[in-house]
Amino acid sequence: MTWLASWKARILGSPLARDAVSTTVLSAVGKAAGFLVPLFIAAWFGATTETDALFFAYSMVLFLSLLFAPVIETIIVPHVVQARQEGQDVGAFVGNIMVYGAGAMAVLAAVFLLLVKPVLVVVANFDAPSLALIHRLLLEMAPLVILIVLTSVTAGVLNAYRHFALAALSPMFRAGVNLAVIYAMKDRFGVHAIVWGYVIGELSRFLILLVALKAFRLMKLGWSLRVAPRFGAFVKDCSLQMTGMVAVGFQPIIDKAMASWLGESQVSILHYADTLYMIPVTFVTGGILVAMLSHFSINYCQHGPERLRQDVRKSVRVVMPMVALLTVGFVLLHQPIARLAYGRGALDGESLGLVGWVMACLMLGLLPNTIGRIYLRGLLSLRFTAVFVTYGAAFTVLKVAMNYLLMWRLGVAGIALAGGLTSLFLLFYLRAVFYNRVSSPQPASCPAVVDKSP
């Protein structure tokens, strides 16, 4: 038991390790509840042309939201910390982000709704009733675009004040409301009940986090249109990373559009398999990689690029066998996992088997994707954010090409396998860029993403 006691001592003795472990556990619990939602949807609705339309519309809403939400939730942390240290009005700054962010997302959603229907006629293979349903579902989901961004602001602020628990667990509250609304409305409204479940669930999550900001007495939110001094710098910091996120975030829509050419229910099969794949992804990335970025940044600031090189190399060596073992387990058990998740629902045996096979193909991309994220965090520690632009463009081009080459031979499983191959190719690119940058002379200034608040 000596090794266990030593490991426990290292965890308890390191604030960074404690935060990483606790945030990972809480995030896994919170998001695990969210994974129940598509399982119940599969059980209640199965795989039909209506669910194809729903998941296609939902992927576009997520694309719009995830262009901004993760970036805002990350970038807001150092800005809030620095604003506190400088004695600035944090409430006015956060209020600016909410007011202008909500307005920008509302305009973006309106433009998207105007353009999406004629574009889908060209790029997707849905019939006229399905296209009409997609457009109606998008109209109903429009508030979700705004709510997800507002939730990311509140979660980021809580993280900046080191109230990690509620932000990590909040998806669990959202999932509970989702399921309650869907169950209550499904017989009367069909797939539209799913939309309202998502919208009301996200609204409840936002309100819980907003109330928490007041309950913890962290700040007094300001809702004025007057621009706070830090707001311009915040927008500038977000812009480059968001540019790169456009290409990567658009990929799920491309995948589902290409899957629509493979026949009825294939979009739903891909969505259900991707939901299972996100379980190990969440476990791996829930807190470990977040803590890793801070660790890399602090050590680079204090000890220089050679220490960063060592940290990245050590992290790759530690994470690689863990993720490889997880991958092997999910691939070997892909059919039992699919049956456990969806076996009691409306999916027939053939669709159930295909979901498991597609999930196994997606799992082959977990290892290169995870190791690539470690190198990305090393590059972020060097403040080389331009890599997001080239990475996003390369990912999109390679993924579409691989999709086209494989989907006609392997069906929807080919689209899943293309993701792993693309991540593998880009892993070599990210590794080369990292070692090239870390070997070059670097500015003496410390990285921006370092939280030194008390």
Steps between C-alpha positions, in 0.01 A plus 500: 500500500807725507449609140134586572595710802768677296254572217241631748760725663597650164136570415414656836822700505448669163220758455522452124466123530209534743319739267569276200371186673197662664399690186539186289280297735232768532504572127465130424202477736338810354549401139412134562148616578500684169585180316176348628296743290579350155461150649144579601440675167611183321270291719201729449546604135734247331666585166264658245496777244370733774791422733736545204356851454518570874863395545606680184336821624647452847850454357471840327387667822791342686734619226391861548517476878827309527680751281476742790405328826819296575727788396311751716495263798879461477611853408279670758691340792831693477313822418283472811802416716699797368202734532465401866869560566484843334188599693283534188123454490471128422120514496496764225749299294302175534176684429653636177582148388147379574320793338713531189551125476125432509438772240770370268371143526142615430613677181712202396210260556266718292745515209559127524126427484466713187783322319474142618202376297632575147843371600361169628322440171843487336721326758266248668275225371181564697157494338272806505305406818826430687648834390187680620521316833869588539425868444215499752714320758775757449252780568397330823863442601616858435482603871736212579782674310479801732451297818805278447725805462351668809551180698865486391552853635359415843693170516823675405451765769440232765819324391690828522390531863591132555143384553559198276240262641176665391624577148614138459177351636258737325450277191338248736227751592447579132466131413237447768287782364558378142365155574205625704385737224554246220311229688210731579465629142614212275162341435339828400781683319732224372856613422406860581488391865873427476566855384307653787674265741838628383394866515333487842783285638767748392295789636479328838877442502569866422265620774659266757849632421376860492341458844829347620689815398271699725491244781880487519506884493769495234397820322215731413417444135467813289263493203603834351588537131797713603814309404726399789876570459594131478231399250700595188802296610274204574347509151845522344625198696199293397510582129795291384401189690141532378625522141661161537193359674280580200656229286512235771154584632348477154615139460205326674263674259713390204505144633122490538446662160720234339328226703165617361614375158530146636129447556228523763598488871874529433520848655336366816734198509800733484355722774427210736850354448662839553310536828660178627841614376469823697489305827873408498584837341337677794681276748838576341454874442260595783760643738842357421567707189363815661742462792778409258477839326550687827785269600680544167453878508627549855808282449583667169473840666724400790749260338500566125440297182713199598272432797197529271655247262553260792147551633340429163717194441423362846127567459491314169676202657259490793178556307574277199475157672190607695316610187623198301361265767169688500484477120564124496231445762234696311589343165487144637170567676339717232196276448423441871536874561260582217249240623526628856441857386234453235387135518172568679393774260343522156818418304483170311779242514668614180506866605624404846789303354590787269504747792751278680720462192500874429589571864796260473624688192466831684699359794801443276539877488502553878875446550633728221238763584596504870875513438443776245315702764802472731723652231237771442515591868876520476462740209244705693753528782738649243214732396517374144123525447535533122533122494122477548442656158730266307390200706131572437545547126712186464256297709203598283671430167641165611178388671279574200743323267522195729121496542452491124758227449369271774123556521423335166691186605418477872181704526450715809783308672733650239409849619582393855831342399595814304509697825767276651716507189474879479597537867798269445632704207456826691667356810827483307446858386432631852797312643733648238366853553533474877861382500589760239345783705636384836851484351479855364583809709186602690391833649591549863145582602293246688199332331171681538309195623636487854265541797697642792200625692481415870 
